[in-house]
Amino acid sequence: MGDCANFHLIENTVNAGPAIRLNQGAKIARGKYLALFDCDEILAPNAVSTLLALARNHDADMVHGKWQKTTNSIDKVTAEAIPPTAPNRVFDDPLARVLGRGMVRMTWLVEQNLFLQAGGCDEQVFVQDESFRLRLAAKAKRLVDSEAIITMVPDVGSHVSSNNLQLHHDRFFIFYNFLTEHPDLPAPTRRKLVEKCISAARKARRDGAKFPLISVMFHYLRAKAGLATLTPDSLAGLRDQFLGLNSVRRPSRP
């Protein structure tokens, strides 16, 4: 790790995955806030100042912005300044918002203390973006969801993984692990988490995982009928199926 002025350069010899590495960086950061973006996207020139103003103006410890896809290659992408009139919504139940739709990319400003208190990203999975926002939202006091276009996303080369099974595997364990770690969540929240686990299994089978159809459909139909058991134990069969996948990366350390 090298230091220069106001930044640290962290060098690692092993690709342990973005979840572990993001936690590594967050622990040594010295500011109040962490600005979290994917490295293969182009930031609006006032992206950080816009998110920071929203955090301060609304006393929020999590702020999320939007993104826009472009067909241009990354060397030809430009991002326009965010206008001061971009609308936003404030949520005092951050977890409920995060479990909804529309928060699929790394366009975040969060308080470092919140990140560390929540344990950051789930280091049991390779891809980080969904786990950290779920964990932080469980402890956050307020979330601002802005319509401001924070980043421009090239259509090619802008994903951590092109392996769909990797994404389904990680999504399953993000929700499964969170459900395991938070047994006292209210029933509607636990139901949402169980449904997301089952959805990940259905999509994995659709994309080539050799999961028994009868097992996946059993869970799916029970969830649709409102009969699913809202505990991690009820998902043990699907968990074992995901653990049997050989085509996914799992975090490793030096």
C-alpha positions in Angstrom: 0.0 0.0 0.0 1.4 3.4 -1.0 0.5 6.9 0.1 0.5 10.0 -1.9 -1.1 13.3 -0.8 -4.7 12.5 -0.2 -5.0 9.0 -1.5 -3.8 5.5 -0.8 -2.9 3.0 -3.4 -3.6 -0.5 -2.3 -1.9 -3.3 -4.2 -3.0 -7.0 -3.9 -1.5 -10.0 -5.5 -4.7 -12.1 -5.5 -8.1 -11.2 -7.1 -10.2 -11.8 -4.0 -13.2 -10.1 -5.5 -14.7 -6.7 -5.2 -16.6 -7.4 -1.9 -13.4 -8.0 0.1 -11.5 -5.2 -1.7 -14.2 -2.6 -1.2 -14.2 -3.4 2.6 -10.4 -3.1 2.5 -10.6 0.4 1.1 -13.4 1.6 3.3 -11.5 0.7 6.5 -8.6 2.9 5.6 -10.6 5.9 4.3 -10.2 9.0 6.4 -13.2 11.1 5.4 -16.8 11.1 6.8 -18.3 9.8 3.5 -17.5 7.1 1.0 -18.3 7.8 -2.7 -18.8 4.4 -4.3 -18.8 4.0 -8.1 -17.8 1.3 -10.6 -14.4 2.0 -12.2 -15.6 1.5 -15.8 -18.3 4.2 -15.8 -18.0 7.9 -16.4 -19.0 10.3 -13.6 -20.8 13.5 -14.0 -18.4 16.4 -13.2 -20.5 17.4 -10.1 -21.6 13.9 -9.1 -19.9 13.8 -5.7 -20.9 17.4 -4.8 -24.5 16.7 -5.7 -24.7 13.5 -3.6 -22.9 15.2 -0.7 -25.3 18.2 -0.7 -28.3 15.7 -0.6 -26.8 13.9 2.3 -26.2 17.1 4.3 -29.5 18.8 3.3 -31.6 15.8 4.3 -29.5 14.5 7.2 -29.2 11.2 5.3 -26.5 8.5 5.8 -27.2 6.9 2.4 -27.7 8.7 -1.0 -28.3 7.0 -4.3 -28.2 8.3 -7.8 -29.3 7.0 -11.2 -27.2 5.9 -14.2 -27.7 6.0 -18.0 -26.5 3.5 -20.5 -24.7 4.6 -23.7 -23.7 2.7 -26.8 -20.5 4.8 -27.1 -17.2 3.1 -26.1 -15.8 4.3 -22.8 -13.1 6.4 -24.4 -15.8 8.5 -26.2 -18.3 8.8 -23.3 -19.0 12.2 -21.7 -21.2 12.9 -18.8 -23.1 16.2 -18.4 -23.3 18.2 -15.2 -26.3 17.4 -13.0 -28.9 20.2 -13.0 -29.9 21.6 -9.6 -33.5 20.7 -10.3 -33.1 16.9 -10.3 -35.9 15.4 -8.2 -35.3 13.1 -5.3 -37.2 11.1 -2.7 -36.4 10.7 1.0 -37.0 7.4 2.8 -37.0 6.9 6.5 -37.2 3.1 6.0 -34.1 2.5 3.9 -34.3 -1.3 4.0 -37.8 -1.3 2.4 -36.5 1.0 -0.4 -33.4 -1.1 -1.0 -35.6 -4.3 -1.3 -37.6 -2.6 -4.0 -36.5 -1.9 -7.6 -34.1 0.4 -9.3 -30.9 0.2 -7.2 -28.8 -2.0 -9.3 -25.6 -0.1 -9.8 -22.8 1.5 -7.7 -23.9 5.1 -7.6 -23.7 5.8 -3.9 -22.5 8.2 -1.2 -22.6 6.7 2.3 -21.3 7.6 5.7 -18.1 5.6 6.5 -19.3 5.0 10.0 -22.5 3.4 8.7 -20.5 1.2 6.3 -18.2 0.0 9.1 -21.0 -0.5 11.6 -23.0 -2.6 9.1 -20.0 -4.8 8.3 -19.7 -3.5 4.7 -20.0 -6.0 2.0 -20.7 -9.7 2.6 -17.3 -11.2 2.1 -18.8 -14.7 1.4 -19.8 -13.6 -2.1 -17.7 -12.3 -5.0 -19.9 -9.5 -6.4 -20.4 -6.7 -3.8 -23.0 -4.2 -5.0 -26.2 -5.8 -3.7 -24.8 -7.0 -0.3 -23.4 -3.7 0.9 -26.6 -1.7 0.3 -28.7 -4.3 1.9 -26.5 -4.4 5.0 -26.2 -0.7 5.3 -29.9 -0.1 4.8 -30.7 -2.3 7.7 -28.9 0.2 10.0 -29.3 3.5 8.2 -31.6 6.2 9.5 -32.5 7.9 6.2 -31.9 7.3 2.4 -32.2 9.8 -0.4 -33.0 8.3 -3.8 -32.1 11.0 -6.4 -33.1 11.0 -10.1 -29.9 12.7 -11.0 -27.8 10.9 -13.6 -24.6 10.2 -11.7 -22.8 8.0 -14.2 -22.8 7.1 -17.8 -22.5 3.4 -18.4 -20.9 2.0 -21.6 -23.0 -0.8 -23.1 -19.9 -3.1 -23.4 -17.5 -4.0 -20.7 -19.5 -2.4 -17.8 -20.3 -5.5 -15.7 -18.3 -7.2 -13.0 -19.2 -10.6 -14.5 -20.7 -11.8 -17.7 -21.4 -15.1 -16.1 -25.1 -15.1 -15.2 -24.8 -18.0 -12.9 -22.2 -16.0 -10.9 -24.7 -13.2 -10.5 -27.6 -15.6 -9.5 -25.3 -17.4 -7.1 -24.2 -14.3 -5.4 -27.7 -12.8 -5.2 -29.0 -16.0 -3.6 -26.3 -16.0 -0.9 -26.6 -12.2 -0.3 -30.3 -12.6 0.6 -29.8 -16.0 2.3 -27.0 -14.8 4.5 -28.8 -11.6 5.4 -31.9 -13.6 6.4 -29.7 -15.8 8.5 -27.9 -12.9 10.2 -31.2 -11.0 11.0 -33.7 -13.5 12.4 -35.8 -10.8 14.0 -36.8 -9.0 10.9 -40.6 -8.5 10.5 -42.4 -11.2 8.5 -43.1 -9.0 5.4 -39.3 -8.3 5.1 -38.4 -12.0 5.6 -41.0 -13.0 3.0 -39.4 -10.6 0.5 -35.9 -12.0 1.2 -37.2 -15.6 0.8 -38.9 -14.7 -2.5 -35.6 -13.1 -3.8 -33.7 -16.3 -2.9 -36.3 -18.4 -4.9 -36.1 -15.9 -7.8 -32.4 -16.3 -7.9 -32.8 -20.1 -8.1 -35.4 -19.9 -10.9 -33.2 -17.7 -12.9 -30.1 -19.9 -12.3 -32.0 -22.9 -13.6 -33.2 -20.9 -16.6 -29.6 -20.0 -17.4 -28.2 -23.5 -17.3 -27.9 -24.6 -13.6 -28.8 -28.3 -13.3 -31.2 -27.7 -10.4 -34.1 -30.2 -10.1 -37.2 -28.6 -11.6 -39.4 -30.1 -8.9 -37.4 -28.5 -6.1 -37.4 -25.0 -7.7 -41.0 -25.1 -8.6 -42.0 -26.4 -5.1 -40.4 -23.3 -3.5 -41.8 -21.0 -6.2 -45.4 -22.2 -5.9 -45.4 -22.1 -2.1 -44.0 -18.5 -2.2 -46.6 -17.4 -4.7 -49.4 -18.9 -2.5 -48.0 -17.2 0.6 -47.1 -20.5 2.2 -43.3 -20.3 2.1 -41.6 -20.9 5.5 -39.8 -17.7 6.3 -36.6 -19.1 7.7 -33.2 -19.9 6.2 -33.7 -23.6 7.0 -36.5 -23.8 4.5 -34.0 -22.8 1.8 -31.4 -25.4 2.6 -32.0 -27.5 -0.5 -31.6 -24.5 -2.8 -28.5 -23.4 -0.8 -26.9 -26.8 -1.4 -27.7 -26.7 -5.1 -25.9 -23.3 -5.4 -22.9 -24.6 -3.4 -22.6 -27.4 -5.9 -22.1 -25.0 -8.9 -18.6 -25.3 -10.2 -18.7 -22.4 -12.7 -18.7 -19.6 -10.2 -16.0 -17.7 -8.4 -15.9 -17.5 -4.6 -13.8 -15.1 -2.6 -10.3 -16.1 -1.8 -7.6 -14.4 0.2 -3.8 -14.4 -0.2 
